[in-house]
Amino acid sequence: MAPAPTLPDLIATVDDATDSDEPLARLAAASAIAGELADTGDALVGHYVDRCRSAGHTWAEISGSLGVSRQAAHKRYSSIPRDLGRWTERAKAALRFSVDGARGLGHGFVGTEHLLMGLFPPGGIAATLLAESGLTEAIVAEKVVAHTPRAEVGPPEPPFTPLAAQVFGGALSEAIAMGHNYIGTEHLVLALFRSEGLAAEILAEAGATHAGYRARAIQILSSFTK
């Protein structure tokens, strides 16, 4: 197993990341890097928790492997993200819209396809990217229903599928890779490309690519700072 970064390695990283020798500047850089390491560690463990859940392991088994109580494991790594502190308001709304979309179709689960449907309300970067690809909520809904027919009534609180749950950790990974301290709709749609679910298939059919969306998202974000 590859060793974790050593303290001297991390100190060197902080020193290289700051142009100033001023201690407070380096303290701020150290705090930012420590936060990124913590987020990456959470995303790493969450990824393998999702894989264990997909393989049929119980929360009791998972908590035993993690060395924590079942309640603590479930609270921290359950499918629905508990800490939305870094999520933008539009990203939080997209999560709610995805649940509403699944419920409106009478589906008994929230899959990656429902997460994709939740990104369409205008205003978010993901909505812009999807529109530029020629996708609309109606088009996606039609493809979703063709895959899973509409039902009369679904559960009031449909659970997220394991693949959909992976998108939450994937969005965090996308944000970290882009150097962002928040999770926005752009990170959610980028994570869908890697989900291997129906949403990724719909995006691919529209000719969308992860690299193309990422480059366009960066371009849009850069225009906000000019």
N, C-alpha and C positions, 0 to 999 in steps of 0.2 A: 504494500500500500504506500502511495506517495506520501511523504511527510507533510504536515501542515507548515505554513510559513513560520519561521522562527522569529523571536523578538528582534534580533539584529537585522533580519531581512525586512521586517516591518518598519523599523527605525530608518533604514536606508531608503525604503519606499517613501516615507514621509519627507525625509530630507530632499529627495529628488523631486518631490511633488511641489515643493515650495521654493519660490525665488528669493525669499527673504530669510535671513538668519534670526529674525526676531522671534523669540520664544512663543509669543501668543499666536503668531501666524502658523507656526508649526503645531501648536496645540490644536488649533482649529482644523488643520489638515489631518492630524492624528484622529480627532473625533469623527471626522467624515469617513475616513477609511475604516475605522472600527465599526461604524454603523453599517457600511457596505458589507463588511465581513459577516456581521450578525445576520443581515438580511439574506446574504447568499447561503449561509449555513442553514437558516430556516427553510429557504427554498429547496436546498439539497435534501434535508430530512423529510420535508413535506412531499417531495417527489417520490421518495421510497415508501412513505406511508401510503400514498395513493396506490402504488404498485402492490403493496401488501393487501390493501382493501380490494383491489381488482382481482387478486389471487384468492380471495375468500377468507383471509385471516380476520379474526375478530379483534375488537378494540382491546380485549383482555390480553390477547397474544401480542399485539403491537405494543401495548403499554409495558408488558413484561420485557420485551426486547429493548425498549427505550429506558427501562429502569425507573419509570414514573407510574403514578396511579392511573387507572383507566379513565377516571374523570379528567385528569390533567391532560392526558394524551388526546382525548376526544375534544376537549375545549380548544386545544391549540392547533390540532391538525384535522378537524372535521372538514367536510367538503365546503360548507359555506364559510367564507372568510370571516373571522371574528373581529379582526383589527382592520378597520377601513380608514384608519387615520391618514394614511398616505394616498388614499384614493381621491381623485377629483370628484366634484359633485356630479359631473356627467358620467363618470365611470360607475359611481354608486347607482345613478339612475338607470344605467344600462343593465346593471344586475337585476334591479327591480323589474325592468321591462322584459327581461328574458324570462323571469318567473311568470309574469303576466301573460306573455306570449304562449308559453307552454300550457298554462291553465286555460287560456282562451281556445286552444286547439283541443282541449280535453286530454292532453297527454299526461301520462302518469310519471313523468320525469322531466328534468331540464338538461338537455344535451348541448353539445357544442353548437348545433344548429339554432337552438333557441338563444344562446348567447349572441350568435351572429344577428339574429332578428332584433335583439335588444340594443344593437349599436346604431340603428337607423334614425332615431330622432335627431333632427338637424342641430348643428352647433358644434358637435364634436369632430375631432380630426378623423376618426374612423368613419363617420358618416360621409365626410368629404371624399375619402379614399374609395369607399364603396360606390358612391355616386359616379365618380370618375371611371370606375370599372363597368358602369352600366347596370349596376345592381340596385334594386329597390326592395323595400320590405315586402311588397306584393310578390315579386319574382321569387324571393327567397322562401316566403311562406308557401308558395305553390310547390316548390321543390321539396320542402319539408313534408308537406301533406302527401306528396307522391311517394315519399319514403315511408312515412308513418301516417296512415289515414287519420283524419279527424275523428274524435270520439265525442260522445254526448257530454259526459262529465268526467273530469279528472279529479285527483285529490286536491284539497284546498292548499296544501303545501307540498308540491311535487319535489322530490329530492333531486339533487344534482348527480348526474352520472359520474363514474370515476374519470372518464375522459374530460368532462366539463370541469371537474375539480382540479385536474392538472393544469387547466388554463390559468387558474389563479396564481399558482406558483410560477407558471410560464410568463405571465404578465410582469411579475416582480423581476424575473430574470431579464426580461426585455428592457425594463426600466433601468436596471443596474448597468446593463451593457451599453445603454445610451447615455449613461451618466446623469440620469434623472433621479430626483429624490421624491418622486410622486408616481402614482400609477394612473394613467389616463386611458381614454378609449383607444388611443393609438397603440398602447402596449397590449391591450386586450386583443385587438384584431391581429396584431403580429403573433401573439401566442397561439391564436387559432390555427395558423399555418402549420404549427408543429404538433397539433393535437391528434392527427390521424383520424379525425372524426368526420361527420357529414359536412360540417362547416368548411373544413379544408378542401373537401371535394367540390363544394359549390364555388369556393374562391378560385380553385384551379380551373374549373370549367369556364369561369369568366375571364380567364387569362391573367389573373392577379398572381403576383409572386411576393414572397417575403422580402426579397431584396428590393423589389420595386416599391413596395409599400413603405419599407423602412426609409429608403432614400427620399421618397415624397414627403413622409412625415417630418423628416429632418428639415427639408426645404420649407415646409409650412411653418414649422416652429421657428426657423431662423428669420422668417419674414415678420414674426411678432416682435422681434428685438431690434428691428431696423428703424 
